[in-house]
Amino acid sequence: MLLAFDHADIPALEAAWSDRMLHFEGGKPSTRAEELEGLKKRKAGPPYIATRTWSDESVQIGTDDALFIGKATEVQGGNDSHGGYRYVGWYVLQWARETSPDRQSAWKLRLWTWQKGGQASVRDSWNEIFRNNVGFEKEPNRLLVEVIQGLKPGTALDLAMGQGRNALHLAARGWKTTGIDISDEGIRIAREEAAKRKLTLTTVNANIDDWDFGTEKWDLIAMIYPGDAHIPWIEKSKKGLKAGGTFVLEYFAADPDHPDGSYLPGQLAKLFEGRAFTILRDDLVDDRPDWAMDKARLVRFVARKNR
Ligand SMILES: C[S@@+](CC[C@H](N)C(=O)[O-])C[C@H]1O[C@@H](n2cnc3c(N)ncnc32)[C@H](O)[C@@H]1O
């Protein structure tokens, strides 16, 4: 059926498609008549898809219905000079045994769906969240606000700063702040807000996994809802802090009741144990997180690098 579609083989498709066939790839589903209309307009030429490679195929067959599910990697036809676009997506094709007025029964395609597959990138997922602008607290994180109250402003690094709610607060309180995030949309919003509020904010649009924090460079490093446990970021923070510098973290805690959390009780303390750091706070609390959910178990952690 798909080959017939690629080659605009209308008689083959008319035979394969149920009168009630629907084709859905997002937007409004199209009917058999609309599809045939579109095919008639297609100019003769190379096939719509030049190659299609399947994986994860499965078939379920009942007495009068059958379902095909498969993941296809497709290369667009007719663009050999530049290389055809590549699509990865899931097909679901539902067939039904239909009986015609002359009592002949035949398998006909009823529903044809295709959905973009593959993993959305971390950047795209967060960009979408920041564009939608819901699901998170817009005020600065309370722990961070509280911690900096007693500190003399210096250089601050806000890891995974998102749309900048915390970095902007630091900048407003006189910290020479750098915010880093993988989401260009988050960075854009933070920069716009900084300009509006006439604040100086340095932004870095990068993957923190690949970014060098430097050595003894920061008076404060904030890791507020970093999106995952990111233990290597903590190790780089320890090195990046100046003597006397402060590390602040708030995130979801993990325990048997909260298996989705990131940090196990005592895990952060272990990372900061020894003579180099003093742990000022390591609280496990049930509270309203800044991101998602009305209630969760959180860890609020603060450590100071000893002089
Ligand atoms: C839950 S949000 C928190 C944002 C901000 N800290 C706050 O509390 O409002 C997690 C952030 O981590 C960022 N992020 C996730 N993985 C990253 C990576 N590898 N490098 C840089 N930023 C990353 C996301 O883009 C997102 O802005």
The ligand as an SDF file (V2000), in Angstrom:
LIG
                    3D

 27 29  0  0  0  0  0  0  0  0999 V2000
   13.6360   22.1230   35.5310 C   0  0  0  0  0  0  0  0  0  0  0  0
   14.4330   23.3260   34.5250 S   0  0  0  0  0  0  0  0  0  0  0  0
   15.0990   24.3920   35.7510 C   0  0  0  0  0  0  0  0  0  0  0  0
   15.4270   25.7710   35.2790 C   0  0  0  0  0  0  0  0  0  0  0  0
   15.8500   26.7370   36.3730 C   0  0  0  0  0  0  0  0  0  0  0  0
   17.0100   26.2810   37.1050 N   0  0  0  0  0  0  0  0  0  0  0  0
   14.7080   26.9810   37.3200 C   0  0  0  0  0  0  0  0  0  0  0  0
   14.7020   26.4230   38.4060 O   0  0  0  0  0  0  0  0  0  0  0  0
   13.7860   27.7230   36.9240 O   0  0  0  0  0  0  0  0  0  0  0  0
   15.8610   22.4030   33.9640 C   0  0  0  0  0  0  0  0  0  0  0  0
   16.7280   23.1960   33.0150 C   0  0  0  0  0  0  0  0  0  0  0  0
   17.8990   22.4230   32.7380 O   0  0  0  0  0  0  0  0  0  0  0  0
   18.3050   22.6990   31.4140 C   0  0  0  0  0  0  0  0  0  0  0  0
   19.2010   21.6110   31.0010 N   0  0  0  0  0  0  0  0  0  0  0  0
   18.9230   20.2860   31.0050 C   0  0  0  0  0  0  0  0  0  0  0  0
   19.9850   19.5880   30.5880 N   0  0  0  0  0  0  0  0  0  0  0  0
   20.9630   20.4990   30.3180 C   0  0  0  0  0  0  0  0  0  0  0  0
   22.2980   20.3990   29.8520 C   0  0  0  0  0  0  0  0  0  0  0  0
   22.8530   19.2150   29.5930 N   0  0  0  0  0  0  0  0  0  0  0  0
   23.0250   21.5250   29.7090 N   0  0  0  0  0  0  0  0  0  0  0  0
   22.4700   22.7310   29.9580 C   0  0  0  0  0  0  0  0  0  0  0  0
   21.2030   22.8930   30.4040 N   0  0  0  0  0  0  0  0  0  0  0  0
   20.4640   21.7860   30.5770 C   0  0  0  0  0  0  0  0  0  0  0  0
   16.9970   22.7870   30.6750 C   0  0  0  0  0  0  0  0  0  0  0  0
   17.1080   23.4540   29.4290 O   0  0  0  0  0  0  0  0  0  0  0  0
   16.1140   23.5290   31.6750 C   0  0  0  0  0  0  0  0  0  0  0  0
   16.1790   24.9180   31.4750 O   0  0  0  0  0  0  0  0  0  0  0  0
  1  2  1  0
  2  3  1  0
  2 10  1  0
  3  4  1  0
  4  5  1  0
  5  6  1  0
  5  7  1  0
  7  8  2  0
  7  9  1  0
 10 11  1  0
 11 12  1  0
 11 26  1  0
 12 13  1  0
 13 14  1  0
 13 24  1  0
 14 15  1  0
 14 23  1  0
 15 16  2  0
 16 17  1  0
 17 18  1  0
 17 23  2  0
 18 19  1  0
 18 20  2  0
 20 21  1  0
 21 22  2  0
 22 23  1  0
 24 25  1  0
 24 26  1  0
 26 27  1  0
M  CHG  2   2   1   9  -1
M  END
$$$$
